[in-house]
Amino acid sequence: MSGKVLRHAHLVTGLLLILFFVLSGQYMQHTLRLSEQPFDAQRMMYRASHLYLLLVGVMNTVVACYWQPFKSRFSRSIQGLSSVALLLAQPAFAFAFLTEPAVVSPDRTLTWSGCVLLLIGTGLLLIARALEYRFSKQTNESTPHAD
């Protein structure tokens, strides 16, 4: 995928997830009425899942705002893998919000998967940035300077 496509995908999906965050907050307040429920565990699970939506939506929006395709092919490949992980984290957290809090259980596979995808995406992006910095430094050192 091209850099423009990935940048656009991060921006659109990130903003959509932030909108989903706002709508899910309204759903929790007006439909579920969590503040009136005596069961604290379920209320906390909904709130945590709700905040994960904001986290991953903001993360993807920020990635889109600062997106720069790297010059090194290897760095670009790692950057692409990072984008895939960060983009896949969004539906994982969205489906987790829709399904996991309804059944109060410590087994939250989708939430765990979303967290792992966020961690992998962030780690790969840091690695790609470091490799790109090293590549650009080597390229600048090998370029002859005019005196």
ZADO-1210 file (C-alpha; in nm, 4 decimals, padded with zeros to 6 digits):
<atoms>
<atom x="00.0000" y="00.0000" z="00.0000" code="MET" pos="1"/>
<atom x="00.1157" y="00.3502" z="-00.0715" code="SER" pos="2"/>
<atom x="00.1948" y="00.6012" z="00.1996" code="GLY" pos="3"/>
<atom x="-00.1018" y="00.8210" z="00.1071" code="LYS" pos="4"/>
<atom x="-00.3419" y="00.5279" z="00.1347" code="VAL" pos="5"/>
<atom x="-00.2080" y="00.4295" z="00.4779" code="LEU" pos="6"/>
<atom x="-00.2131" y="00.7894" z="00.6004" code="ARG" pos="7"/>
<atom x="-00.5716" y="00.8271" z="00.4817" code="HIS" pos="8"/>
<atom x="-00.6704" y="00.4922" z="00.6373" code="ALA" pos="9"/>
<atom x="-00.5259" y="00.5958" z="00.9753" code="HIS" pos="10"/>
<atom x="-00.7010" y="00.9325" z="00.9613" code="LEU" pos="11"/>
<atom x="-01.0446" y="00.8112" z="00.8525" code="VAL" pos="12"/>
<atom x="-01.0577" y="00.5066" z="01.0795" code="THR" pos="13"/>
<atom x="-00.9134" y="00.6995" z="01.3735" code="GLY" pos="14"/>
<atom x="-01.1740" y="00.9738" z="01.3416" code="LEU" pos="15"/>
<atom x="-01.4504" y="00.7160" z="01.2975" code="LEU" pos="16"/>
<atom x="-01.3395" y="00.5401" z="01.6140" code="LEU" pos="17"/>
<atom x="-01.3366" y="00.8692" z="01.8051" code="ILE" pos="18"/>
<atom x="-01.6935" y="00.9225" z="01.6834" code="LEU" pos="19"/>
<atom x="-01.7763" y="00.5676" z="01.7974" code="PHE" pos="20"/>
<atom x="-01.6253" y="00.6582" z="02.1355" code="PHE" pos="21"/>
<atom x="-01.8608" y="00.9573" z="02.1662" code="VAL" pos="22"/>
<atom x="-02.1641" y="00.7535" z="02.0574" code="LEU" pos="23"/>
<atom x="-02.0759" y="00.4642" z="02.2871" code="SER" pos="24"/>
<atom x="-02.0558" y="00.7088" z="02.5778" code="GLY" pos="25"/>
<atom x="-02.4086" y="00.8235" z="02.4993" code="GLN" pos="26"/>
<atom x="-02.5185" y="00.4601" z="02.4722" code="TYR" pos="27"/>
<atom x="-02.3687" y="00.3809" z="02.8130" code="MET" pos="28"/>
<atom x="-02.5278" y="00.6839" z="02.9753" code="GLN" pos="29"/>
<atom x="-02.8754" y="00.6733" z="02.8246" code="HIS" pos="30"/>
<atom x="-02.9381" y="00.3095" z="02.7354" code="THR" pos="31"/>
<atom x="-02.7304" y="00.1023" z="02.9764" code="LEU" pos="32"/>
<atom x="-02.7559" y="00.3526" z="03.2627" code="ARG" pos="33"/>
<atom x="-02.4423" y="00.2085" z="03.4179" code="LEU" pos="34"/>
<atom x="-02.4355" y="00.4577" z="03.7019" code="SER" pos="35"/>
<atom x="-02.7627" y="00.3098" z="03.8286" code="GLU" pos="36"/>
<atom x="-02.6428" y="-00.0513" z="03.8176" code="GLN" pos="37"/>
<atom x="-02.5301" y="-00.2134" z="04.1410" code="PRO" pos="38"/>
<atom x="-02.2814" y="-00.4414" z="03.9634" code="PHE" pos="39"/>
<atom x="-01.9476" y="-00.2539" z="03.9731" code="ASP" pos="40"/>
<atom x="-01.7463" y="-00.5100" z="03.7742" code="ALA" pos="41"/>
<atom x="-01.9585" y="-00.4757" z="03.4630" code="GLN" pos="42"/>
<atom x="-01.9615" y="-00.0960" z="03.4880" code="ARG" pos="43"/>
<atom x="-01.5828" y="-00.0905" z="03.5122" code="MET" pos="44"/>
<atom x="-01.5483" y="-00.3273" z="03.2164" code="MET" pos="45"/>
<atom x="-01.7652" y="-00.1002" z="03.0019" code="TYR" pos="46"/>
<atom x="-01.5692" y="00.2065" z="03.1076" code="ARG" pos="47"/>
<atom x="-01.2347" y="00.0419" z="03.0398" code="ALA" pos="48"/>
<atom x="-01.3497" y="-00.0785" z="02.6984" code="SER" pos="49"/>
<atom x="-01.4837" y="00.2684" z="02.6300" code="HIS" pos="50"/>
<atom x="-01.1486" y="00.4302" z="02.7083" code="LEU" pos="51"/>
<atom x="-00.9647" y="00.1809" z="02.4862" code="TYR" pos="52"/>
<atom x="-01.1765" y="00.3111" z="02.1966" code="LEU" pos="53"/>
<atom x="-01.0516" y="00.6628" z="02.2635" code="LEU" pos="54"/>
<atom x="-00.6921" y="00.5452" z="02.3006" code="LEU" pos="55"/>
<atom x="-00.6767" y="00.3588" z="01.9710" code="VAL" pos="56"/>
<atom x="-00.8760" y="00.6241" z="01.7836" code="GLY" pos="57"/>
<atom x="-00.6461" y="00.9029" z="01.9000" code="VAL" pos="58"/>
<atom x="-00.3374" y="00.6895" z="01.8325" code="MET" pos="59"/>
<atom x="-00.4369" y="00.6298" z="01.4701" code="ASN" pos="60"/>
<atom x="-00.5339" y="00.9940" z="01.4192" code="THR" pos="61"/>
<atom x="-00.1959" y="01.1117" z="01.5512" code="VAL" pos="62"/>
<atom x="-00.0125" y="00.8582" z="01.3327" code="VAL" pos="63"/>
<atom x="-00.2011" y="01.0012" z="01.0326" code="ALA" pos="64"/>
<atom x="-00.1122" y="01.3595" z="01.1247" code="CYS" pos="65"/>
<atom x="00.2595" y="01.2837" z="01.1447" code="TYR" pos="66"/>
<atom x="00.2743" y="01.0248" z="00.8662" code="TRP" pos="67"/>
<atom x="00.5876" y="01.0366" z="00.6499" code="GLN" pos="68"/>
<atom x="00.6780" y="00.7474" z="00.4238" code="PRO" pos="69"/>
<atom x="01.0358" y="00.6495" z="00.4972" code="PHE" pos="70"/>
<atom x="01.3027" y="00.6554" z="00.2252" code="LYS" pos="71"/>
<atom x="01.4606" y="00.3213" z="00.3087" code="SER" pos="72"/>
<atom x="01.2687" y="00.0273" z="00.1633" code="ARG" pos="73"/>
<atom x="01.3277" y="-00.1802" z="00.4772" code="PHE" pos="74"/>
<atom x="01.2054" y="00.1016" z="00.7047" code="SER" pos="75"/>
<atom x="00.8988" y="00.1471" z="00.4841" code="ARG" pos="76"/>
<atom x="00.8223" y="-00.2256" z="00.5092" code="SER" pos="77"/>
<atom x="00.8368" y="-00.2159" z="00.8885" code="ILE" pos="78"/>
<atom x="00.6316" y="00.1046" z="00.8861" code="GLN" pos="79"/>
<atom x="00.3690" y="-00.0744" z="00.6770" code="GLY" pos="80"/>
<atom x="00.3552" y="-00.3657" z="00.9225" code="LEU" pos="81"/>
<atom x="00.3184" y="-00.1144" z="01.2031" code="SER" pos="82"/>
<atom x="00.0254" y="00.0457" z="01.0247" code="SER" pos="83"/>
<atom x="-00.1452" y="-00.2887" z="00.9743" code="VAL" pos="84"/>
<atom x="-00.1156" y="-00.3668" z="01.3463" code="ALA" pos="85"/>
<atom x="-00.2443" y="-00.0229" z="01.4506" code="LEU" pos="86"/>
<atom x="-00.5337" y="-00.0400" z="01.2046" code="LEU" pos="87"/>
<atom x="-00.6301" y="-00.3925" z="01.3173" code="LEU" pos="88"/>
<atom x="-00.6320" y="-00.2825" z="01.6809" code="ALA" pos="89"/>
<atom x="-00.9312" y="-00.0598" z="01.6089" code="GLN" pos="90"/>
<atom x="-01.1856" y="-00.3299" z="01.5162" code="PRO" pos="91"/>
<atom x="-01.0502" y="-00.5487" z="01.7967" code="ALA" pos="92"/>
<atom x="-01.1322" y="-00.2801" z="02.0537" code="PHE" pos="93"/>
<atom x="-01.4643" y="-00.1927" z="01.8875" code="ALA" pos="94"/>
<atom x="-01.5838" y="-00.5543" z="01.8933" code="PHE" pos="95"/>
<atom x="-01.4471" y="-00.5911" z="02.2465" code="ALA" pos="96"/>
<atom x="-01.6635" y="-00.2983" z="02.3585" code="PHE" pos="97"/>
<atom x="-01.9691" y="-00.4497" z="02.1930" code="LEU" pos="98"/>
<atom x="-01.9262" y="-00.8029" z="02.3282" code="THR" pos="99"/>
<atom x="-01.6952" y="-00.8467" z="02.6266" code="GLU" pos="100"/>
<atom x="-01.8433" y="-00.6278" z="02.9041" code="PRO" pos="101"/>
<atom x="-02.1859" y="-00.7908" z="02.8683" code="ALA" pos="102"/>
<atom x="-02.0345" y="-01.1136" z="03.0027" code="VAL" pos="103"/>
<atom x="-01.8319" y="-01.0273" z="03.3098" code="VAL" pos="104"/>
<atom x="-01.5270" y="-01.2470" z="03.2794" code="SER" pos="105"/>
<atom x="-01.1528" y="-01.2020" z="03.3242" code="PRO" pos="106"/>
<atom x="-01.1120" y="-01.3646" z="02.9810" code="ASP" pos="107"/>
<atom x="-01.1100" y="-01.0626" z="02.7479" code="ARG" pos="108"/>
<atom x="-00.9521" y="-01.2041" z="02.4347" code="THR" pos="109"/>
<atom x="-01.0420" y="-00.9167" z="02.2026" code="LEU" pos="110"/>
<atom x="-00.9213" y="-00.6520" z="02.4463" code="THR" pos="111"/>
<atom x="-00.5990" y="-00.8445" z="02.4999" code="TRP" pos="112"/>
<atom x="-00.5534" y="-00.8797" z="02.1220" code="SER" pos="113"/>
<atom x="-00.6123" y="-00.5075" z="02.0735" code="GLY" pos="114"/>
<atom x="-00.3524" y="-00.4228" z="02.3383" code="CYS" pos="115"/>
<atom x="-00.0996" y="-00.6592" z="02.1809" code="VAL" pos="116"/>
<atom x="-00.1638" y="-00.5086" z="01.8362" code="LEU" pos="117"/>
<atom x="-00.1138" y="-00.1580" z="01.9779" code="LEU" pos="118"/>
<atom x="00.2104" y="-00.2638" z="02.1423" code="LEU" pos="119"/>
<atom x="00.3376" y="-00.4343" z="01.8272" code="ILE" pos="120"/>
<atom x="00.2356" y="-00.1402" z="01.6076" code="GLY" pos="121"/>
<atom x="00.4043" y="00.1115" z="01.8354" code="THR" pos="122"/>
<atom x="00.7188" y="-00.0996" z="01.8709" code="GLY" pos="123"/>
<atom x="00.7481" y="-00.1533" z="01.4967" code="LEU" pos="124"/>
<atom x="00.6995" y="00.2172" z="01.4318" code="LEU" pos="125"/>
<atom x="00.9791" y="00.3003" z="01.6762" code="LEU" pos="126"/>
<atom x="01.2071" y="00.0439" z="01.5120" code="ILE" pos="127"/>
<atom x="01.1252" y="00.1781" z="01.1648" code="ALA" pos="128"/>
<atom x="01.1967" y="00.5346" z="01.2803" code="ARG" pos="129"/>
<atom x="01.5325" y="00.4328" z="01.4311" code="ALA" pos="130"/>
<atom x="01.6320" y="00.2451" z="01.1158" code="LEU" pos="131"/>
<atom x="01.5272" y="00.5400" z="00.9000" code="GLU" pos="132"/>
<atom x="01.7337" y="00.7761" z="01.1144" code="TYR" pos="133"/>
<atom x="02.0339" y="00.5475" z="01.0777" code="ARG" pos="134"/>
<atom x="01.9765" y="00.5189" z="00.7016" code="PHE" pos="135"/>
<atom x="01.9514" y="00.8968" z="00.6571" code="SER" pos="136"/>
<atom x="02.2632" y="00.9510" z="00.8689" code="LYS" pos="137"/>
<atom x="02.4609" y="00.7024" z="00.6561" code="GLN" pos="138"/>
<atom x="02.3311" y="00.8613" z="00.3352" code="THR" pos="139"/>
<atom x="02.4310" y="01.2109" z="00.4516" code="ASN" pos="140"/>
<atom x="02.7790" y="01.0932" z="00.5524" code="GLU" pos="141"/>
<atom x="02.8414" y="00.9280" z="00.2150" code="SER" pos="142"/>
<atom x="02.7324" y="01.2348" z="00.0169" code="THR" pos="143"/>
<atom x="03.0297" y="01.4522" z="-00.0795" code="PRO" pos="144"/>
<atom x="03.0127" y="01.8060" z="00.0563" code="HIS" pos="145"/>
<atom x="03.0840" y="02.1033" z="-00.1650" code="ALA" pos="146"/>
<atom x="03.3350" y="02.3459" z="-00.0125" code="ASP" pos="147"/>
</atoms>
